[in-house]
Amino acid sequence: MEAIDSVLLVSGTHGNELSGIYLHHLIQQGLYRTERDSLSVETLIANPAAMDKGLRYVDQDLNRQFNARARQNAQSGNETRLAHSLRETYADREQQMVIDLHNTTSNMGATLILLSSSPYYKKMGAYVKQQMPNAYILFEDQIAWEEQAYLCSMGKNGVMIEVGAQAHGALQFEPLELMKDMLTAVLDFIDLANRNALPALTPNYEAYFYLGPVTLPLDEHGVRTAMVHPRLDGRDFEVLRRGDPMFITFSGDDMVWDKDEDVYPHFINEAAYCLSHVAMELAQKKTVSLS
């Protein structure tokens, strides 16, 4: 992979996720340093209209507008215009890395989301994990880069930083500090990789590989018949084995994970997924090898 000569640091893709928005303010005030010797960093509030309203989005989710299918099905509105403008301005920058900053209501700590498992991104995960042993590395490489709809995929290189748990519209100290720490590690990695100065990296580390969403049980009227089980709620990236409780009905009956494969739920009870009744996303845990 060629050296990355610039970073586009995006906040406010979702207008009610304040960790990234306030980190943007800190950068503007000189209270958080992004400068690195081998690259330039440009900061951007992606969806100012949603931010001003304190909403995730105005018309539709901006973070789902960046693949061919989304463009074909695009409707007029704020996020459609923004996605077009962002692509026109930034997508053709060959040696640019897009870093998109998010926070979640789920208890995911600091999570680095990588859309590719190429050697470069595997090394990035290894470096971040060395700097932040409690961080989670989540690969969402189950589809090709060109099919990804996330904002960070609008060019050739991009990642997402996700921190939580934090209520949408709120700002909390610990998630903001986690975001600072992870962003520092990612920027340092890019700079060190550019200069062929990476330290020795642990050759193997544990990471998570995305499988897909799980929706809540619904009745014939589309009304939920169960909730996330209290023994699972808040336990993102902890193993769920066959027979473990997953949901609980309103009458108190357990609904268990009934497959033989161990899985690792995350984005558990994410508030932004409420309308689509997504209870959680699932991943496999695997060992990533740098060899």
C-alpha positions as CSV (number, residue, x, y, z in Angstrom):
1,M,0.0,0.0,0.0
2,E,1.3,3.5,-0.9
3,A,2.0,6.0,1.8
4,I,-0.9,7.9,3.2
5,D,-0.2,11.6,2.6
6,S,-3.4,13.0,4.1
7,V,-6.2,12.2,6.6
8,L,-9.7,13.4,6.4
9,L,-11.0,13.3,10.0
10,V,-14.8,13.3,10.0
11,S,-17.1,14.1,12.9
12,G,-20.8,14.6,13.0
13,T,-21.7,12.0,10.4
14,H,-24.5,11.4,12.9
15,G,-25.4,14.8,14.4
16,N,-26.2,13.5,17.9
17,E,-22.9,11.7,18.4
18,L,-21.0,14.2,20.4
19,S,-17.7,12.6,21.1
20,G,-16.4,13.2,17.6
21,I,-18.0,16.6,17.4
22,Y,-16.4,17.8,20.5
23,L,-13.1,16.3,19.6
24,H,-13.4,18.4,16.4
25,H,-13.8,21.4,18.6
26,L,-10.8,20.5,20.7
27,I,-8.7,20.2,17.6
28,Q,-9.8,23.6,16.4
29,Q,-8.9,25.1,19.8
30,G,-5.5,23.5,19.8
31,L,-6.3,21.2,22.7
32,Y,-5.8,17.9,20.8
33,R,-2.9,17.5,18.5
34,T,-3.3,15.8,15.1
35,E,-0.1,16.9,13.3
36,R,2.2,14.2,12.1
37,D,5.5,14.6,10.2
38,S,4.5,12.5,7.2
39,L,0.9,13.6,6.6
40,S,-1.6,16.4,6.8
41,V,-4.9,16.2,8.6
42,E,-8.1,18.0,7.6
43,T,-11.1,18.0,9.9
44,L,-14.7,18.1,8.8
45,I,-18.2,18.2,10.4
46,A,-20.1,16.0,7.9
47,N,-23.7,16.7,8.7
48,P,-24.0,20.2,10.3
49,A,-27.8,20.4,9.8
50,A,-28.3,17.2,11.8
51,M,-25.8,18.4,14.4
52,D,-27.7,21.7,14.8
53,K,-30.9,19.8,15.3
54,G,-29.3,17.2,17.7
55,L,-30.5,14.4,15.4
56,R,-28.8,11.3,13.9
57,Y,-29.8,12.6,10.5
58,V,-32.4,14.9,8.9
59,D,-33.8,12.7,6.1
60,Q,-31.8,9.5,6.0
61,D,-28.7,8.0,7.4
62,L,-25.6,9.7,5.9
63,N,-23.4,6.7,6.9
64,R,-25.3,4.4,4.5
65,Q,-25.1,6.5,1.3
66,F,-21.7,5.6,-0.2
67,N,-22.1,2.6,-2.5
68,A,-23.7,2.1,-5.9
69,R,-27.0,0.8,-4.6
70,A,-27.4,3.8,-2.3
71,R,-26.7,6.2,-5.2
72,Q,-29.2,4.3,-7.4
73,N,-31.9,4.5,-4.7
74,A,-31.1,8.0,-3.5
75,Q,-34.0,10.2,-2.6
76,S,-33.8,14.0,-2.6
77,G,-32.9,15.4,0.8
78,N,-30.1,16.7,3.1
79,E,-28.0,13.5,3.3
80,T,-28.3,12.8,-0.4
81,R,-26.9,16.2,-1.2
82,L,-24.2,15.8,1.4
83,A,-23.1,12.4,0.2
84,H,-22.8,13.7,-3.4
85,S,-20.8,16.7,-2.2
86,L,-18.5,14.6,-0.1
87,R,-17.8,12.2,-3.0
88,E,-17.1,15.0,-5.4
89,T,-14.7,16.7,-3.0
90,Y,-12.9,13.9,-1.3
91,A,-13.4,10.5,-3.0
92,D,-10.7,10.8,-5.7
93,R,-7.8,11.6,-3.3
94,E,-5.6,8.6,-4.0
95,Q,-3.4,8.6,-0.9
96,Q,-6.0,9.8,1.7
97,M,-7.3,7.9,4.7
98,V,-10.8,8.8,5.9
99,I,-11.2,8.4,9.7
100,D,-14.9,8.6,10.7
101,L,-15.6,9.2,14.4
102,H,-18.7,7.7,16.1
103,N,-20.1,6.9,19.5
104,T,-22.7,4.2,20.4
105,T,-25.1,3.6,23.2
106,S,-23.8,0.1,23.4
107,N,-21.1,-0.9,25.8
108,M,-18.4,-1.4,23.1
109,G,-15.6,0.5,24.8
110,A,-13.1,1.7,22.1
111,T,-13.7,-0.3,18.9
112,L,-11.7,0.1,15.7
113,I,-13.8,-0.9,12.7
114,L,-11.8,-2.1,9.6
115,L,-13.5,-2.7,6.3
116,S,-10.6,-4.6,4.9
117,S,-8.4,-7.4,6.1
118,S,-5.5,-6.5,3.9
119,P,-2.0,-6.6,5.5
120,Y,-2.0,-2.9,6.1
121,Y,-5.2,-3.0,8.1
122,K,-4.2,-6.1,10.0
123,K,-1.0,-4.3,11.0
124,M,-3.1,-1.2,12.0
125,G,-5.2,-3.5,14.2
126,A,-2.1,-5.0,15.8
127,Y,-0.6,-1.6,16.5
128,V,-3.8,-0.2,18.0
129,K,-4.2,-3.3,20.1
130,Q,-0.6,-3.0,21.4
131,Q,-1.3,0.6,22.4
132,M,-4.7,-0.1,23.8
133,P,-4.9,-3.7,25.1
134,N,-8.6,-3.3,26.1
135,A,-9.6,-2.1,22.7
136,Y,-11.7,-4.2,20.3
137,I,-10.7,-4.7,16.6
138,L,-13.7,-5.4,14.4
139,F,-13.3,-6.4,10.8
140,E,-16.3,-5.8,8.6
141,D,-14.8,-7.3,5.5
142,Q,-17.6,-9.6,4.6
143,I,-18.4,-7.6,1.5
144,A,-16.1,-6.0,-1.1
145,W,-14.9,-2.4,-0.5
146,E,-16.9,-1.1,-3.4
147,E,-20.1,-2.5,-1.9
148,Q,-19.6,-0.8,1.5
149,A,-22.0,2.0,2.1
150,Y,-20.2,3.7,5.0
151,L,-18.8,7.2,4.6
152,C,-15.3,6.1,5.4
153,S,-15.4,3.9,2.2
154,M,-16.0,6.7,-0.2
155,G,-12.3,6.7,-1.2
156,K,-9.8,3.9,-1.3
157,N,-8.8,4.0,2.4
158,G,-10.9,4.4,5.5
159,V,-11.7,3.3,9.1
160,M,-14.3,4.0,11.8
161,I,-13.7,4.6,15.4
162,E,-16.6,3.7,17.7
163,V,-16.8,4.5,21.4
164,G,-19.4,3.7,24.0
165,A,-21.5,3.4,26.0
166,Q,-22.7,6.9,25.6
167,A,-26.2,8.3,25.2
168,H,-26.9,10.1,21.9
169,G,-27.0,13.8,22.5
170,A,-24.8,13.5,25.6
171,L,-21.1,14.0,26.2
172,Q,-19.2,11.9,28.7
173,F,-15.6,12.0,29.8
174,E,-14.5,8.4,29.4
175,P,-15.8,7.8,25.9
176,L,-14.2,11.0,24.8
177,E,-10.9,10.0,26.3
178,L,-11.1,6.6,24.6
179,M,-11.7,8.3,21.3
180,K,-8.7,10.5,21.8
181,D,-6.5,7.5,22.7
182,M,-7.7,5.4,19.7
183,L,-7.3,8.3,17.3
184,T,-3.8,9.0,18.5
185,A,-2.9,5.3,18.0
186,V,-4.4,5.3,14.4
187,L,-2.6,8.6,13.4
188,D,0.6,7.3,14.9
189,F,0.3,4.1,13.0
190,I,-0.2,5.8,9.7
191,D,2.8,8.1,10.3
192,L,5.1,5.3,11.4
193,A,4.0,3.1,8.5
194,N,4.7,6.0,6.1
195,R,8.2,6.3,7.5
196,N,8.9,2.6,7.6
197,A,9.4,3.1,11.4
198,L,6.8,0.7,12.9
199,P,7.9,-1.0,16.1
200,A,7.9,-4.8,16.3
201,L,4.3,-5.9,16.2
202,T,2.8,-8.9,18.0
203,P,2.5,-11.5,15.2
204,N,-0.9,-12.7,16.3
205,Y,-3.8,-11.0,18.1
206,E,-7.5,-11.7,18.6
207,A,-10.1,-9.7,16.6
208,Y,-13.7,-10.0,15.7
209,F,-15.2,-10.6,12.2
210,Y,-18.7,-9.4,11.4
211,L,-21.4,-11.9,10.7
212,G,-24.7,-9.9,10.6
213,P,-27.6,-8.5,12.6
214,V,-30.2,-10.2,14.8
215,T,-33.6,-8.7,15.0
216,L,-36.0,-8.8,18.0
217,P,-38.9,-11.2,17.9
218,L,-42.1,-9.5,16.6
219,D,-45.8,-10.5,16.4
220,E,-48.0,-10.2,13.3
221,H,-48.5,-6.5,14.0
222,G,-44.8,-5.7,14.1
223,V,-44.8,-5.3,17.9
224,R,-41.9,-6.8,19.9
225,T,-42.6,-9.9,21.9
226,A,-39.3,-10.0,23.7
227,M,-36.3,-7.9,24.9
228,V,-32.6,-8.4,25.0
229,H,-32.0,-10.7,28.0
230,P,-30.6,-8.9,31.1
231,R,-27.8,-11.4,31.3
232,L,-26.6,-10.3,27.8
233,D,-27.4,-6.6,27.8
234,G,-24.3,-4.5,28.2
235,R,-21.9,-7.4,27.6
236,D,-20.7,-6.5,24.1
237,F,-18.0,-8.8,22.7
238,E,-18.6,-11.5,25.3
239,V,-19.1,-15.0,24.1
240,L,-22.7,-16.3,23.5
241,R,-22.8,-20.1,23.4
242,R,-25.5,-22.6,22.6
243,G,-28.1,-22.5,25.4
244,D,-27.2,-19.1,26.7
245,P,-30.1,-16.7,27.1
246,M,-30.4,-14.1,24.3
247,F,-33.9,-12.7,24.7
248,I,-36.6,-12.7,27.4
249,T,-40.3,-12.5,26.7
250,F,-42.6,-10.2,28.5
251,S,-44.0,-13.2,30.4
252,G,-40.5,-14.0,31.6
253,D,-39.5,-16.9,29.4
254,D,-35.9,-17.2,28.2
255,M,-35.1,-17.5,24.5
256,V,-31.7,-19.0,24.0
257,W,-29.0,-19.0,21.3
258,D,-29.7,-22.3,19.6
259,K,-26.8,-22.7,17.2
260,D,-23.6,-24.6,17.8
261,E,-21.3,-21.8,16.7
262,D,-20.0,-19.4,19.5
263,V,-20.7,-15.8,18.6
264,Y,-19.9,-12.4,20.0
265,P,-22.7,-9.9,20.1
266,H,-21.9,-6.2,19.8
267,F,-24.0,-3.0,19.2
268,I,-26.3,-4.6,21.8
269,N,-29.5,-2.5,22.2
270,E,-28.0,0.3,20.1
271,A,-30.6,3.0,20.3
272,A,-30.1,4.1,16.7
273,Y,-31.3,0.7,15.5
274,C,-34.5,0.8,17.4
275,L,-36.7,1.6,14.5
276,S,-35.4,-1.4,12.5
277,H,-35.8,-3.7,15.6
278,V,-32.1,-4.8,15.4
279,A,-31.2,-6.2,18.8
280,M,-27.5,-6.7,18.2
281,E,-24.9,-7.5,15.6
282,L,-22.9,-10.8,15.8
283,A,-19.3,-11.6,15.1
284,Q,-16.9,-14.5,15.2
285,K,-13.7,-14.2,17.2
286,K,-10.5,-15.2,15.3
287,T,-6.8,-15.0,15.6
288,V,-5.3,-12.5,13.1
289,S,-1.8,-13.4,11.9
290,L,0.6,-10.9,10.4
291,S,2.7,-13.6,8.8
